[in-house]
Amino acid sequence: MRFSDKVVVVNGGTSGIGGEVVKQFVKEGAVVYFSGRSEEKAVQIESDHAHFIAVDNHEPDQIEAFFKKVLEHEDRIDILFNNAGVLSVATGPLSRVKLDKWHELIAVNQTAIFLYMQHALQVMSKQKSGVIINNAAILGGAKINPMLPAYSGTKAAVIAMTKSAALRHAGEGIRINSISPGPTETELAVKAYGSQRAFDENSSHHPRGKYGQPHEIAAPVLFLASDEASYINGTDLIVDGGYSLK
């Protein structure tokens, strides 16, 4: 198995893409520690090798406590998948975005990503190895949506931070990449479209006739985390079935 004896951290692993990534890493032999807010959802993901720790990503102290708990059980962190994000906050034209919603969006989509990276890098730099994959989005640059400028800004920031950190830590045996998924059928995405019916209708206009599924995003994540991707660093991988080409 590709990830036997590897210790993996997944930020936001209770459902959707994150949940699928947790399952696939476990299937490939890894021990996974994943965060999220819903213990009810986490129960469906947990296993002997997948351990849930409740975290509200709006709270930096909880993120710090998460890493302390991981390191009580492990002496290393090999892989971080920075997945959690919010979409249906601070939507619409910037002229109508409320400051409190802007702060809420930034807290999860940028600050939490930074904090998970910071804590993981402190460990990876000491062990001189590690892989980080940040979940951005095609709306961070490859595809423009006039109704989501605030969200797009957070995802563009993730891509830029990924590239800068990748260059900084390359000499330490650490690789840092991002993925930019296109529309993918998750609870978050369906909610953003307003209903399953609206999601399905829009999905039919995709170049291949349907939007992505979580396992189609999880597979590239595992590839980027693997030794097969040893020469890939500082890259944003678009995973959207050609959607951004329209």
C-alpha positions as CSV (number, residue, x, y, z in Angstrom):
1,M,0.0,0.0,0.0
2,R,1.3,3.4,-1.0
3,F,0.9,5.1,2.4
4,S,1.8,2.3,4.9
5,D,3.0,3.8,8.2
6,K,2.3,7.4,7.0
7,V,0.7,9.9,9.3
8,V,-1.9,12.1,7.5
9,V,-3.7,15.1,8.8
10,V,-6.9,16.2,7.0
11,N,-8.4,19.6,7.7
12,G,-12.2,19.1,7.2
13,G,-12.6,15.4,6.8
14,T,-16.2,14.7,7.9
15,S,-17.9,14.7,4.5
16,G,-17.5,15.5,0.8
17,I,-14.0,15.6,-0.7
18,G,-12.4,15.6,2.7
19,G,-14.3,12.5,3.9
20,E,-13.4,10.7,0.7
21,V,-9.7,11.6,1.0
22,V,-9.7,10.2,4.6
23,K,-11.2,6.9,3.4
24,Q,-8.8,6.6,0.6
25,F,-5.7,7.3,2.7
26,V,-6.8,4.7,5.2
27,K,-7.4,2.2,2.4
28,E,-3.9,2.8,1.3
29,G,-2.4,2.1,4.7
30,A,-2.2,5.5,6.4
31,V,-3.1,6.6,9.9
32,V,-5.3,9.6,9.5
33,Y,-6.3,12.4,12.0
34,F,-9.1,14.6,10.7
35,S,-10.8,17.7,11.9
36,G,-14.3,19.0,11.6
37,R,-17.3,20.3,13.6
38,S,-19.9,17.5,13.1
39,E,-19.3,14.5,15.4
40,E,-22.4,13.0,13.8
41,K,-20.9,13.0,10.4
42,A,-17.5,12.0,11.7
43,V,-18.8,8.7,13.0
44,Q,-19.5,7.7,9.4
45,I,-15.8,8.3,8.6
46,E,-14.0,7.1,11.7
47,S,-12.3,3.7,11.8
48,D,-9.4,2.0,13.6
49,H,-7.0,4.2,11.5
50,A,-9.1,7.3,11.1
51,H,-9.3,9.5,14.2
52,F,-11.6,12.4,14.5
53,I,-10.8,15.5,16.6
54,A,-13.5,18.2,16.8
55,V,-12.3,21.6,15.6
56,D,-14.0,24.9,14.8
57,N,-11.7,26.5,12.2
58,H,-12.8,29.9,13.3
59,E,-10.9,29.4,16.5
60,P,-7.0,29.4,16.2
61,D,-6.7,27.9,19.8
62,Q,-8.7,24.8,18.7
63,I,-6.4,24.3,15.7
64,E,-3.4,24.5,17.9
65,A,-5.0,22.0,20.3
66,F,-5.7,19.7,17.4
67,F,-2.0,19.4,16.5
68,K,-1.1,18.9,20.1
69,K,-3.4,15.9,20.3
70,V,-2.0,14.5,17.1
71,L,1.5,14.8,18.4
72,E,0.5,13.1,21.7
73,H,0.0,10.0,19.7
74,E,2.5,10.4,16.8
75,D,6.1,11.6,16.5
76,R,5.7,12.9,12.9
77,I,3.3,14.3,10.3
78,D,3.9,13.1,6.8
79,I,1.0,14.6,4.9
80,L,-1.4,17.5,5.3
81,F,-4.5,17.9,3.2
82,N,-5.9,21.4,3.9
83,N,-9.5,20.9,2.7
84,A,-12.0,22.8,4.8
85,G,-13.6,25.9,3.3
86,V,-16.8,27.8,3.2
87,L,-18.6,29.0,0.0
88,S,-22.0,30.5,0.9
89,V,-20.6,33.3,3.0
90,A,-19.9,36.8,1.8
91,T,-21.4,36.1,-1.6
92,G,-22.6,38.6,-4.2
93,P,-21.0,41.9,-5.3
94,L,-18.3,43.3,-3.0
95,S,-20.5,46.4,-2.5
96,R,-23.0,44.2,-0.6
97,V,-20.6,42.1,1.4
98,K,-20.9,42.7,5.2
99,L,-17.6,43.1,7.1
100,D,-18.5,40.4,9.6
101,K,-19.2,37.9,6.8
102,W,-15.9,38.9,5.1
103,H,-14.1,38.1,8.4
104,E,-15.9,34.8,8.7
105,L,-14.9,33.8,5.1
106,I,-11.2,34.8,5.7
107,A,-11.1,33.0,9.0
108,V,-11.9,29.6,7.4
109,N,-10.6,30.0,3.8
110,Q,-7.3,31.7,4.5
111,T,-6.4,32.0,8.2
112,A,-7.2,28.4,9.0
113,I,-5.3,27.2,5.9
114,F,-2.3,29.2,7.1
115,L,-2.5,27.9,10.6
116,Y,-2.7,24.2,9.6
117,M,0.3,24.8,7.3
118,Q,2.2,26.6,10.0
119,H,1.7,23.8,12.6
120,A,2.5,21.1,10.1
121,L,5.5,22.8,8.7
122,Q,7.0,23.1,12.2
123,V,7.0,19.3,12.4
124,M,8.0,18.7,8.8
125,S,10.9,21.1,8.9
126,K,12.4,19.2,11.8
127,Q,11.9,15.8,10.1
128,K,13.1,17.1,6.8
129,S,10.2,15.6,4.9
130,G,6.5,16.1,4.2
131,V,3.8,16.9,1.7
132,I,1.1,19.5,1.9
133,I,-1.8,19.7,-0.5
134,N,-4.1,22.8,-0.2
135,N,-7.6,22.7,-1.6
136,A,-8.1,25.9,-3.6
137,A,-10.7,26.1,-6.4
138,I,-10.9,27.0,-10.1
139,L,-12.6,30.2,-9.0
140,G,-9.2,31.2,-7.6
141,G,-8.1,32.1,-11.1
142,A,-9.0,29.6,-13.8
143,K,-12.7,30.4,-13.9
144,I,-14.3,33.8,-13.1
145,N,-17.7,34.1,-11.4
146,P,-18.9,37.7,-10.9
147,M,-21.1,36.7,-8.0
148,L,-18.2,35.3,-5.9
149,P,-15.4,37.9,-5.8
150,A,-14.7,37.5,-2.1
151,Y,-14.6,33.7,-2.3
152,S,-12.4,33.9,-5.4
153,G,-10.0,36.2,-3.6
154,T,-9.5,33.7,-0.7
155,K,-8.8,30.8,-3.2
156,A,-6.4,32.9,-5.2
157,A,-4.6,33.7,-1.9
158,V,-4.3,30.0,-1.1
159,I,-2.7,29.3,-4.5
160,A,-0.2,32.1,-4.1
161,M,0.6,31.1,-0.5
162,T,1.1,27.5,-1.7
163,K,3.6,28.5,-4.4
164,S,5.6,30.8,-2.1
165,A,5.8,28.2,0.7
166,A,6.7,25.5,-1.8
167,L,9.8,27.6,-2.9
168,R,10.7,28.4,0.7
169,H,10.7,24.8,1.9
170,A,11.8,22.8,-1.2
171,G,15.3,22.4,0.2
172,E,13.9,20.8,3.3
173,G,12.5,17.8,1.5
174,I,9.0,19.2,1.7
175,R,6.6,19.5,-1.3
176,I,3.6,21.9,-1.2
177,N,1.0,21.9,-4.0
178,S,-2.6,22.9,-4.4
179,I,-5.6,21.5,-6.3
180,S,-8.3,23.5,-7.9
181,P,-11.4,21.4,-8.2
182,G,-14.3,22.3,-10.5
183,P,-17.9,21.9,-9.3
184,T,-18.1,18.7,-7.3
185,E,-21.2,17.0,-5.9
186,T,-20.9,17.7,-2.2
187,E,-23.3,18.9,0.5
188,L,-21.5,22.3,0.4
189,A,-21.9,22.6,-3.4
190,V,-25.5,21.5,-3.6
191,K,-26.3,24.1,-0.9
192,A,-24.6,26.8,-2.9
193,Y,-26.7,26.0,-5.9
194,G,-29.9,26.2,-3.7
195,S,-31.2,22.7,-4.3
196,Q,-30.3,19.3,-5.6
197,R,-32.5,20.0,-8.6
198,A,-30.7,23.2,-9.5
199,F,-27.3,21.5,-9.0
200,D,-28.3,18.7,-11.3
201,E,-29.6,21.1,-14.0
202,N,-26.4,23.0,-14.0
203,S,-24.4,19.8,-13.9
204,S,-25.9,18.8,-17.2
205,H,-24.1,21.8,-18.9
206,H,-20.7,20.6,-18.0
207,P,-18.6,19.6,-21.1
208,R,-18.8,15.9,-20.2
209,G,-22.5,16.2,-19.1
210,K,-22.0,16.0,-15.3
211,Y,-20.1,17.6,-12.5
212,G,-17.4,15.8,-10.5
213,Q,-17.7,13.3,-7.7
214,P,-15.6,13.4,-4.5
215,H,-13.6,10.3,-5.4
216,E,-12.5,12.1,-8.6
217,I,-10.9,14.8,-6.5
218,A,-9.5,12.4,-3.9
219,A,-7.5,10.4,-6.5
220,P,-5.4,13.4,-7.6
221,V,-4.9,14.4,-3.9
222,L,-3.4,10.9,-3.2
223,F,-1.3,11.1,-6.3
224,L,0.2,14.5,-5.2
225,A,0.9,13.1,-1.8
226,S,2.7,10.0,-3.2
227,D,6.3,9.4,-4.2
228,E,5.1,9.2,-7.8
229,A,4.7,13.0,-7.6
230,S,8.2,13.6,-6.2
231,Y,9.0,16.1,-8.9
232,I,5.8,18.1,-8.6
233,N,6.2,21.1,-6.3
234,G,4.5,24.5,-6.2
235,T,1.9,23.5,-8.7
236,D,-1.8,24.2,-8.8
237,L,-3.5,21.2,-10.3
238,I,-6.8,22.0,-12.0
239,V,-9.2,19.1,-11.6
240,D,-12.4,20.0,-13.4
241,G,-13.0,17.8,-16.4
242,G,-12.5,20.8,-18.7
243,Y,-15.1,23.0,-17.1
244,S,-12.8,26.0,-16.9
245,L,-12.2,25.9,-20.6
246,K,-15.7,27.0,-21.4
